[in-house]
Amino acid sequence: MDSVKTIFRTKFGSHLYGTQTETSDTDYKSVYLPDAPDILLQRVKGSLGDKKSKVEGEKNSPEDTDDESYSLQRYLGLLAEGQTVSIDMLFAPNPEISTYLWDNIKFNKEKLLTKKSAAFVGYCRTQANKYGIKGSRVAAAKSAMEFFNKGVLQEGNLAKVGDWITLDSYPKNEFTTVVTKETTPGKFESYFECCNRMVGFKNTLKEASGIYTRIYENYGDRARKAENNEGIDWKALSHAVRVGNEAVELLKTGNIDFPLKNRAHILDIKLGWLKYDQVAEEIEQLLVDVEEASKVSVLRNEPDYEWIDSLVEEVYAEIICDKWGGLFGF
């Protein structure tokens, strides 16, 4: 990445959050400007990476350095999507490299930050769903399993989910619903959803039964392990708590302060010093907090795509003109 022009570079990960330990490696995130030929030939890479190759099972060491750089267009696209990595970069204090262009992006952050907390909520929900042992969640998975097992016994393996749901009332709880989605323009499909796992109405009862049986059994296994704090990815859970709190702060204040105010608590989770059920309950509550904060947030509903396009057009045009402007008379 030495040949590209970097407009922003900062330490990232635990060194940004304030949760680094003696064994933490060093991560960097950057934003770069592509060169003129790549722009014209439409071969600009969304990201460039510089990472040490490792054999299977090898962990990072304090001497390792990972560096990832996003093109300007890709970075602004991530911001428009509400992706956590781009938002964390935007609020990183004391970057190693910061240019006038980066200052312009930060100055116009209100055009880029939105209520699109889906990326935040999605990550938290994934971890809660992956490790969750909340009683009502386990009960919901069990109800779905029993519902489709009953359907298999009465209607047979090949009967369709949609036909069975019309014959019997499906379980109703906070983790179960029936949704309709537009799969292609003008075409809608219905799905049974439980614990964030959907099964189409066109699937067979046997398929649905198998899916929710596995979910229920996995929850049971995780619940048993969690009682003894075993088999838990504490680093992943610490990230879930971190991004949940960041989402609430962003939605309420339009800002995120680094290093994190609750970094000691995040580090305790990362090191596995807390009881699992305490962390699981915290993540579940954060999901609620983020949704509530989103309802009252003054952030935009949608990013200013025209501003984003205009900035990229202006910067990329200048790169081309600097290289070939005289050749073409402009």
TORKOL-4160 file (C-alpha; in steps of 0.2 Angstrom, whole numbers, padded with zeros to 4 digits, m for minus):
330
<pt num="1" X="0000" Y="0000" Z="0000"/>
<pt num="2" X="0015" Y="0011" Z="m0001"/>
<pt num="3" X="0011" Y="0018" Z="m0018"/>
<pt num="4" X="m0006" Y="0025" Z="m0014"/>
<pt num="5" X="m0010" Y="0041" Z="m0006"/>
<pt num="6" X="m0017" Y="0040" Z="0011"/>
<pt num="7" X="m0029" Y="0053" Z="0017"/>
<pt num="8" X="m0032" Y="0045" Z="0034"/>
<pt num="9" X="m0024" Y="0032" Z="0045"/>
<pt num="10" X="m0027" Y="0027" Z="0063"/>
<pt num="11" X="m0024" Y="0014" Z="0076"/>
<pt num="12" X="m0039" Y="0003" Z="0077"/>
<pt num="13" X="m0046" Y="m0011" Z="0087"/>
<pt num="14" X="m0042" Y="m0013" Z="0105"/>
<pt num="15" X="m0029" Y="0001" Z="0104"/>
<pt num="16" X="m0043" Y="0013" Z="0099"/>
<pt num="17" X="m0056" Y="0006" Z="0111"/>
<pt num="18" X="m0043" Y="0006" Z="0126"/>
<pt num="19" X="m0045" Y="m0013" Z="0129"/>
<pt num="20" X="m0028" Y="m0018" Z="0123"/>
<pt num="21" X="m0018" Y="m0031" Z="0133"/>
<pt num="22" X="0000" Y="m0036" Z="0133"/>
<pt num="23" X="m0004" Y="m0049" Z="0120"/>
<pt num="24" X="m0014" Y="m0038" Z="0108"/>
<pt num="25" X="m0008" Y="m0035" Z="0091"/>
<pt num="26" X="m0009" Y="m0018" Z="0082"/>
<pt num="27" X="m0022" Y="m0015" Z="0069"/>
<pt num="28" X="m0023" Y="0000" Z="0058"/>
<pt num="29" X="m0037" Y="0007" Z="0047"/>
<pt num="30" X="m0034" Y="0019" Z="0033"/>
<pt num="31" X="m0043" Y="0028" Z="0018"/>
<pt num="32" X="m0034" Y="0030" Z="0002"/>
<pt num="33" X="m0036" Y="0038" Z="m0015"/>
<pt num="34" X="m0034" Y="0027" Z="m0030"/>
<pt num="35" X="m0022" Y="0032" Z="m0045"/>
<pt num="36" X="m0029" Y="0039" Z="m0061"/>
<pt num="37" X="m0027" Y="0023" Z="m0072"/>
<pt num="38" X="m0037" Y="0012" Z="m0059"/>
<pt num="39" X="m0051" Y="0025" Z="m0059"/>
<pt num="40" X="m0053" Y="0026" Z="m0078"/>
<pt num="41" X="m0051" Y="0007" Z="m0080"/>
<pt num="42" X="m0064" Y="0004" Z="m0066"/>
<pt num="43" X="m0052" Y="m0007" Z="m0057"/>
<pt num="44" X="m0051" Y="0002" Z="m0040"/>
<pt num="45" X="m0051" Y="m0010" Z="m0026"/>
<pt num="46" X="m0063" Y="m0007" Z="m0012"/>
<pt num="47" X="m0049" Y="m0011" Z="0001"/>
<pt num="48" X="m0031" Y="m0015" Z="0002"/>
<pt num="49" X="m0023" Y="m0026" Z="0015"/>
<pt num="50" X="m0007" Y="m0029" Z="0023"/>
<pt num="51" X="m0007" Y="m0044" Z="0034"/>
<pt num="52" X="0005" Y="m0057" Z="0040"/>
<pt num="53" X="0002" Y="m0074" Z="0033"/>
<pt num="54" X="m0002" Y="m0087" Z="0047"/>
<pt num="55" X="m0003" Y="m0106" Z="0048"/>
<pt num="56" X="m0019" Y="m0113" Z="0053"/>
<pt num="57" X="m0022" Y="m0111" Z="0072"/>
<pt num="58" X="m0008" Y="m0098" Z="0074"/>
<pt num="59" X="m0013" Y="m0083" Z="0084"/>
<pt num="60" X="m0008" Y="m0064" Z="0083"/>
<pt num="61" X="0006" Y="m0059" Z="0093"/>
<pt num="62" X="0010" Y="m0041" Z="0100"/>
<pt num="63" X="0023" Y="m0039" Z="0086"/>
<pt num="64" X="0010" Y="m0042" Z="0072"/>
<pt num="65" X="0003" Y="m0028" Z="0063"/>
<pt num="66" X="m0013" Y="m0028" Z="0052"/>
<pt num="67" X="m0017" Y="m0014" Z="0040"/>
<pt num="68" X="m0032" Y="m0012" Z="0030"/>
<pt num="69" X="m0036" Y="0003" Z="0019"/>
<pt num="70" X="m0052" Y="0007" Z="0010"/>
<pt num="71" X="m0054" Y="0017" Z="m0006"/>
<pt num="72" X="m0063" Y="0034" Z="m0003"/>
<pt num="73" X="m0079" Y="0028" Z="m0012"/>
<pt num="74" X="m0079" Y="0012" Z="m0002"/>
<pt num="75" X="m0077" Y="0020" Z="0014"/>
<pt num="76" X="m0091" Y="0033" Z="0011"/>
<pt num="77" X="m0102" Y="0018" Z="0006"/>
<pt num="78" X="m0098" Y="0009" Z="0022"/>
<pt num="79" X="m0103" Y="0025" Z="0031"/>
<pt num="80" X="m0119" Y="0026" Z="0022"/>
<pt num="81" X="m0123" Y="0008" Z="0026"/>
<pt num="82" X="m0120" Y="0012" Z="0045"/>
<pt num="83" X="m0106" Y="0000" Z="0046"/>
<pt num="84" X="m0097" Y="0000" Z="0063"/>
<pt num="85" X="m0079" Y="0000" Z="0056"/>
<pt num="86" X="m0082" Y="0016" Z="0046"/>
<pt num="87" X="m0091" Y="0024" Z="0061"/>
<pt num="88" X="m0077" Y="0020" Z="0073"/>
<pt num="89" X="m0064" Y="0027" Z="0060"/>
<pt num="90" X="m0074" Y="0043" Z="0059"/>
<pt num="91" X="m0073" Y="0047" Z="0078"/>
<pt num="92" X="m0055" Y="0040" Z="0080"/>
<pt num="93" X="m0045" Y="0054" Z="0090"/>
<pt num="94" X="m0027" Y="0058" Z="0086"/>
<pt num="95" X="m0025" Y="0049" Z="0069"/>
<pt num="96" X="m0008" Y="0046" Z="0062"/>
<pt num="97" X="m0013" Y="0054" Z="0046"/>
<pt num="98" X="m0026" Y="0067" Z="0043"/>
<pt num="99" X="m0028" Y="0078" Z="0028"/>
<pt num="100" X="m0039" Y="0092" Z="0023"/>
<pt num="101" X="m0050" Y="0080" Z="0014"/>
<pt num="102" X="m0053" Y="0069" Z="0029"/>
<pt num="103" X="m0057" Y="0085" Z="0039"/>
<pt num="104" X="m0070" Y="0089" Z="0026"/>
<pt num="105" X="m0078" Y="0072" Z="0028"/>
<pt num="106" X="m0078" Y="0074" Z="0047"/>
<pt num="107" X="m0085" Y="0092" Z="0046"/>
<pt num="108" X="m0100" Y="0085" Z="0035"/>
<pt num="109" X="m0103" Y="0070" Z="0046"/>
<pt num="110" X="m0121" Y="0075" Z="0049"/>
<pt num="111" X="m0124" Y="0071" Z="0030"/>
<pt num="112" X="m0117" Y="0053" Z="0033"/>
<pt num="113" X="m0123" Y="0047" Z="0050"/>
<pt num="114" X="m0140" Y="0040" Z="0050"/>
<pt num="115" X="m0152" Y="0030" Z="0061"/>
<pt num="116" X="m0147" Y="0015" Z="0051"/>
<pt num="117" X="m0141" Y="0005" Z="0066"/>
<pt num="118" X="m0145" Y="m0011" Z="0058"/>
<pt num="119" X="m0126" Y="m0015" Z="0057"/>
<pt num="120" X="m0125" Y="m0012" Z="0076"/>
<pt num="121" X="m0140" Y="m0021" Z="0081"/>
<pt num="122" X="m0136" Y="m0035" Z="0068"/>
<pt num="123" X="m0120" Y="m0039" Z="0077"/>
<pt num="124" X="m0127" Y="m0038" Z="0094"/>
<pt num="125" X="m0141" Y="m0049" Z="0089"/>
<pt num="126" X="m0130" Y="m0062" Z="0081"/>
<pt num="127" X="m0120" Y="m0064" Z="0096"/>
<pt num="128" X="m0135" Y="m0065" Z="0107"/>
<pt num="129" X="m0143" Y="m0078" Z="0096"/>
<pt num="130" X="m0126" Y="m0087" Z="0094"/>
<pt num="131" X="m0123" Y="m0088" Z="0113"/>
<pt num="132" X="m0140" Y="m0084" Z="0120"/>
<pt num="133" X="m0147" Y="m0094" Z="0134"/>
<pt num="134" X="m0162" Y="m0082" Z="0138"/>
<pt num="135" X="m0176" Y="m0093" Z="0144"/>
<pt num="136" X="m0189" Y="m0086" Z="0133"/>
<pt num="137" X="m0177" Y="m0088" Z="0118"/>
<pt num="138" X="m0174" Y="m0107" Z="0122"/>
<pt num="139" X="m0193" Y="m0109" Z="0125"/>
<pt num="140" X="m0197" Y="m0101" Z="0108"/>
<pt num="141" X="m0185" Y="m0113" Z="0099"/>
<pt num="142" X="m0193" Y="m0127" Z="0108"/>
<pt num="143" X="m0210" Y="m0122" Z="0103"/>
<pt num="144" X="m0205" Y="m0120" Z="0085"/>
<pt num="145" X="m0197" Y="m0138" Z="0085"/>
<pt num="146" X="m0213" Y="m0145" Z="0093"/>
<pt num="147" X="m0224" Y="m0136" Z="0081"/>
<pt num="148" X="m0216" Y="m0143" Z="0066"/>
<pt num="149" X="m0213" Y="m0160" Z="0073"/>
<pt num="150" X="m0232" Y="m0161" Z="0076"/>
<pt num="151" X="m0234" Y="m0156" Z="0058"/>
<pt num="152" X="m0223" Y="m0170" Z="0052"/>
<pt num="153" X="m0233" Y="m0183" Z="0062"/>
<pt num="154" X="m0250" Y="m0177" Z="0056"/>
<pt num="155" X="m0246" Y="m0172" Z="0038"/>
<pt num="156" X="m0230" Y="m0181" Z="0033"/>
<pt num="157" X="m0212" Y="m0175" Z="0029"/>
<pt num="158" X="m0216" Y="m0168" Z="0012"/>
<pt num="159" X="m0231" Y="m0156" Z="0017"/>
<pt num="160" X="m0227" Y="m0138" Z="0015"/>
<pt num="161" X="m0224" Y="m0126" Z="0029"/>
<pt num="162" X="m0237" Y="m0114" Z="0022"/>
<pt num="163" X="m0250" Y="m0127" Z="0022"/>
<pt num="164" X="m0247" Y="m0133" Z="0039"/>
<pt num="165" X="m0247" Y="m0115" Z="0046"/>
<pt num="166" X="m0265" Y="m0113" Z="0039"/>
<pt num="167" X="m0270" Y="m0129" Z="0047"/>
<pt num="168" X="m0264" Y="m0124" Z="0064"/>
<pt num="169" X="m0260" Y="m0108" Z="0074"/>
<pt num="170" X="m0241" Y="m0106" Z="0075"/>
<pt num="171" X="m0232" Y="m0102" Z="0092"/>
<pt num="172" X="m0233" Y="m0083" Z="0096"/>
<pt num="173" X="m0220" Y="m0075" Z="0106"/>
<pt num="174" X="m0207" Y="m0061" Z="0106"/>
<pt num="175" X="m0195" Y="m0072" Z="0095"/>
<pt num="176" X="m0208" Y="m0079" Z="0083"/>
<pt num="177" X="m0217" Y="m0072" Z="0069"/>
<pt num="178" X="m0223" Y="m0074" Z="0051"/>
<pt num="179" X="m0216" Y="m0061" Z="0038"/>
<pt num="180" X="m0218" Y="m0057" Z="0020"/>
<pt num="181" X="m0204" Y="m0051" Z="0010"/>
<pt num="182" X="m0202" Y="m0045" Z="m0008"/>
<pt num="183" X="m0189" Y="m0057" Z="m0015"/>
<pt num="184" X="m0190" Y="m0050" Z="m0033"/>
<pt num="185" X="m0199" Y="m0034" Z="m0039"/>
<pt num="186" X="m0217" Y="m0037" Z="m0038"/>
<pt num="187" X="m0215" Y="m0055" Z="m0031"/>
<pt num="188" X="m0218" Y="m0058" Z="m0012"/>
<pt num="189" X="m0214" Y="m0074" Z="m0002"/>
<pt num="190" X="m0220" Y="m0078" Z="0016"/>
<pt num="191" X="m0208" Y="m0085" Z="0029"/>
<pt num="192" X="m0210" Y="m0092" Z="0047"/>
<pt num="193" X="m0196" Y="m0084" Z="0058"/>
<pt num="194" X="m0190" Y="m0090" Z="0075"/>
<pt num="195" X="m0174" Y="m0084" Z="0084"/>
<pt num="196" X="m0169" Y="m0075" Z="0068"/>
<pt num="197" X="m0170" Y="m0090" Z="0057"/>
<pt num="198" X="m0182" Y="m0090" Z="0043"/>
<pt num="199" X="m0190" Y="m0105" Z="0034"/>
<pt num="200" X="m0200" Y="m0102" Z="0018"/>
<pt num="201" X="m0218" Y="m0107" Z="0016"/>
<pt num="202" X="m0213" Y="m0118" Z="0002"/>
<pt num="203" X="m0200" Y="m0128" Z="0012"/>
<pt num="204" X="m0206" Y="m0145" Z="0019"/>
<pt num="205" X="m0211" Y="m0148" Z="0037"/>
<pt num="206" X="m0196" Y="m0160" Z="0038"/>
<pt num="207" X="m0184" Y="m0146" Z="0033"/>
<pt num="208" X="m0192" Y="m0134" Z="0046"/>
<pt num="209" X="m0192" Y="m0148" Z="0060"/>
<pt num="210" X="m0174" Y="m0151" Z="0057"/>
<pt num="211" X="m0169" Y="m0133" Z="0057"/>
<pt num="212" X="m0178" Y="m0129" Z="0074"/>
<pt num="213" X="m0173" Y="m0145" Z="0082"/>
<pt num="214" X="m0154" Y="m0141" Z="0079"/>
<pt num="215" X="m0157" Y="m0123" Z="0085"/>
<pt num="216" X="m0165" Y="m0129" Z="0101"/>
<pt num="217" X="m0152" Y="m0143" Z="0104"/>
<pt num="218" X="m0138" Y="m0130" Z="0101"/>
<pt num="219" X="m0146" Y="m0118" Z="0114"/>
<pt num="220" X="m0147" Y="m0132" Z="0127"/>
<pt num="221" X="m0129" Y="m0137" Z="0124"/>
<pt num="222" X="m0123" Y="m0119" Z="0126"/>
<pt num="223" X="m0134" Y="m0116" Z="0141"/>
<pt num="224" X="m0126" Y="m0131" Z="0150"/>
<pt num="225" X="m0108" Y="m0125" Z="0145"/>
<pt num="226" X="m0113" Y="m0107" Z="0150"/>
<pt num="227" X="m0117" Y="m0112" Z="0168"/>
<pt num="228" X="m0099" Y="m0116" Z="0170"/>
<pt num="229" X="m0093" Y="m0102" Z="0159"/>
<pt num="230" X="m0087" Y="m0115" Z="0146"/>
<pt num="231" X="m0086" Y="m0114" Z="0127"/>
<pt num="232" X="m0089" Y="m0095" Z="0127"/>
<pt num="233" X="m0081" Y="m0083" Z="0114"/>
<pt num="234" X="m0078" Y="m0069" Z="0127"/>
<pt num="235" X="m0069" Y="m0058" Z="0114"/>
<pt num="236" X="m0085" Y="m0059" Z="0103"/>
<pt num="237" X="m0096" Y="m0055" Z="0117"/>
<pt num="238" X="m0086" Y="m0040" Z="0122"/>
<pt num="239" X="m0087" Y="m0034" Z="0105"/>
<pt num="240" X="m0106" Y="m0036" Z="0106"/>
<pt num="241" X="m0107" Y="m0026" Z="0122"/>
<pt num="242" X="m0095" Y="m0013" Z="0115"/>
<pt num="243" X="m0105" Y="m0010" Z="0098"/>
<pt num="244" X="m0121" Y="m0010" Z="0107"/>
<pt num="245" X="m0116" Y="0004" Z="0119"/>
<pt num="246" X="m0108" Y="0013" Z="0104"/>
<pt num="247" X="m0124" Y="0013" Z="0095"/>
<pt num="248" X="m0134" Y="0020" Z="0110"/>
<pt num="249" X="m0121" Y="0034" Z="0112"/>
<pt num="250" X="m0121" Y="0038" Z="0093"/>
<pt num="251" X="m0140" Y="0038" Z="0092"/>
<pt num="252" X="m0142" Y="0049" Z="0107"/>
<pt num="253" X="m0128" Y="0061" Z="0105"/>
<pt num="254" X="m0122" Y="0060" Z="0086"/>
<pt num="255" X="m0105" Y="0056" Z="0093"/>
<pt num="256" X="m0094" Y="0042" Z="0100"/>
<pt num="257" X="m0079" Y="0045" Z="0112"/>
<pt num="258" X="m0063" Y="0035" Z="0111"/>
<pt num="259" X="m0056" Y="0027" Z="0121"/>
<pt num="260" X="m0072" Y="0020" Z="0128"/>
<pt num="261" X="m0079" Y="0026" Z="0144"/>
<pt num="262" X="m0083" Y="0009" Z="0149"/>
<pt num="263" X="m0067" Y="0001" Z="0143"/>
<pt num="264" X="m0063" Y="m0007" Z="0160"/>
<pt num="265" X="m0080" Y="m0016" Z="0159"/>
<pt num="266" X="m0077" Y="m0022" Z="0141"/>
<pt num="267" X="m0060" Y="m0028" Z="0145"/>
<pt num="268" X="m0067" Y="m0038" Z="0160"/>
<pt num="269" X="m0079" Y="m0047" Z="0148"/>
<pt num="270" X="m0065" Y="m0049" Z="0135"/>
<pt num="271" X="m0055" Y="m0058" Z="0148"/>
<pt num="272" X="m0069" Y="m0069" Z="0154"/>
<pt num="273" X="m0070" Y="m0062" Z="0172"/>
<pt num="274" X="m0089" Y="m0060" Z="0172"/>
<pt num="275" X="m0103" Y="m0073" Z="0173"/>
<pt num="276" X="m0110" Y="m0077" Z="0156"/>
<pt num="277" X="m0128" Y="m0075" Z="0161"/>
<pt num="278" X="m0124" Y="m0057" Z="0167"/>
<pt num="279" X="m0116" Y="m0053" Z="0150"/>
<pt num="280" X="m0130" Y="m0062" Z="0140"/>
<pt num="281" X="m0143" Y="m0052" Z="0150"/>
<pt num="282" X="m0133" Y="m0036" Z="0146"/>
<pt num="283" X="m0133" Y="m0039" Z="0127"/>
<pt num="284" X="m0152" Y="m0043" Z="0127"/>
<pt num="285" X="m0155" Y="m0026" Z="0136"/>
<pt num="286" X="m0144" Y="m0017" Z="0124"/>
<pt num="287" X="m0154" Y="m0023" Z="0109"/>
<pt num="288" X="m0169" Y="m0015" Z="0118"/>
<pt num="289" X="m0159" Y="0001" Z="0122"/>
<pt num="290" X="m0153" Y="0003" Z="0104"/>
<pt num="291" X="m0171" Y="0001" Z="0097"/>
<pt num="292" X="m0178" Y="0014" Z="0109"/>
<pt num="293" X="m0163" Y="0026" Z="0106"/>
<pt num="294" X="m0167" Y="0025" Z="0087"/>
<pt num="295" X="m0185" Y="0030" Z="0089"/>
<pt num="296" X="m0180" Y="0047" Z="0097"/>
<pt num="297" X="m0163" Y="0050" Z="0088"/>
<pt num="298" X="m0161" Y="0066" Z="0078"/>
<pt num="299" X="m0149" Y="0058" Z="0066"/>
<pt num="300" X="m0155" Y="0057" Z="0048"/>
<pt num="301" X="m0166" Y="0043" Z="0041"/>
<pt num="302" X="m0155" Y="0042" Z="0025"/>
<pt num="303" X="m0138" Y="0048" Z="0021"/>
<pt num="304" X="m0135" Y="0062" Z="0008"/>
<pt num="305" X="m0131" Y="0051" Z="m0007"/>
<pt num="306" X="m0129" Y="0067" Z="m0018"/>
<pt num="307" X="m0116" Y="0074" Z="m0007"/>
<pt num="308" X="m0106" Y="0058" Z="m0006"/>
<pt num="309" X="m0107" Y="0056" Z="m0025"/>
<pt num="310" X="m0102" Y="0074" Z="m0028"/>
<pt num="311" X="m0087" Y="0072" Z="m0017"/>
<pt num="312" X="m0081" Y="0056" Z="m0025"/>
<pt num="313" X="m0083" Y="0064" Z="m0042"/>
<pt num="314" X="m0074" Y="0080" Z="m0038"/>
<pt num="315" X="m0059" Y="0071" Z="m0030"/>
<pt num="316" X="m0058" Y="0057" Z="m0043"/>
<pt num="317" X="m0059" Y="0070" Z="m0057"/>
<pt num="318" X="m0045" Y="0080" Z="m0049"/>
<pt num="319" X="m0034" Y="0065" Z="m0048"/>
<pt num="320" X="m0037" Y="0062" Z="m0067"/>
<pt num="321" X="m0034" Y="0080" Z="m0071"/>
<pt num="322" X="m0018" Y="0081" Z="m0061"/>
<pt num="323" X="m0011" Y="0067" Z="m0071"/>
<pt num="324" X="m0018" Y="0070" Z="m0089"/>
<pt num="325" X="m0026" Y="0087" Z="m0089"/>
<pt num="326" X="m0013" Y="0095" Z="m0100"/>
<pt num="327" X="m0014" Y="0081" Z="m0112"/>
<pt num="328" X="m0032" Y="0084" Z="m0116"/>
<pt num="329" X="m0032" Y="0103" Z="m0113"/>
<pt num="330" X="m0041" Y="0104" Z="m0096"/>
